[in-house]
Every structure is written in structure tokens, then in C-alpha cells.
Amino acid sequence: MKPQQLQTNLDSIDTLSGFEAVCCFISEDERPLSGAAGFVDWRLCGEFSRILKTGFFTGTPGDKLLLPTESRVPARKLFAVGLGKTSSITALGLEHALSSAATMLTRAQIESVALAFPSLPGAVASAREELIARAFAPHFQGAVAVFA
């Protein structure tokens, strides 16, 4: 099943109906957060940014986080998965992060999720859809959308 494509803007975040969670893939060095993660952080009144500043979650590979959205966005939960430094993100690294995210979301009994990505290096960005199909979709059986 091909993921639904969502526009990356505040209106899309505010009208994100039918999805229980947003899963943001976060790089270590993209501050402030941009794209869908930045819009979600805006709606959470900067809570995500505050957690990043404390160092509790930094975006390193293997780093994971769960935050309630407290109804500030239609999705009830925000998950985050670290990717490492932007210049070091590889297709293999994104593949591992996607697989790990699928396992985490399945264990959390999430049935629908919108995925959000930071700016990815060119070759990795080009392979993103294929990597989602190969590393995420087989392990997550719920509805999936991707912020474009």
C-alpha cells in the first residue's frame, strides 16, 4: 500500500484527522526543527524543542522519544526517532531508523501514523519512498501518511 502524501504546512498539522500518531525522524544538528516537526513543535508550544535542549533526546541514531500531544494536534501521540548528524545520514541509516520506528509503533499498538522527515542528503532523499516501502511498510500494518 502506498502511503498517503500530506502537505508540510500548519494547516495539514491542524487537520490531521484519522491518524493516532506523528512519527518525526530527527537529525542531531537541525535546530530549530523544520518541516512537519517544526510545525508540530509550534503547536506543542515548543515542548519538543525544550526536550531537545535538555539533552534527554538529541536525535542520535537509536534515540527514541514518545510525547503526548495533549490535544494540541489531532494526533494523540508524537514519536521521535534519531537519525544522527545530517551530513552522516545514509540510506542504510534511514532504513534502520524506519525499521526501528515500525517496531516501536507496532509495540505501542499504533494503527495509523504520519511520518515526518528532516531535510535529507540528496541520494537518501531520492531513496526515501523506496526505503519506506522496504523497511517500514512490511513491519507496520496500519495506515501510513508521509509529509512531503
Secondary structure, 3 states (H helix, E strand, C coil): CCCEEECCCHHHHHCCCCCCEEEEEEECCCCCCCHHHHHHHHHCCCHHHHHHHHCCCCCCCCCEEEEECCCCCCCCEEEEEEEECHHHCCHHHHHHHHHHHHHHHHHCCCCEEEEECCCCCHHHHHHHHHHHHHHHCCCCCCEEEEEC
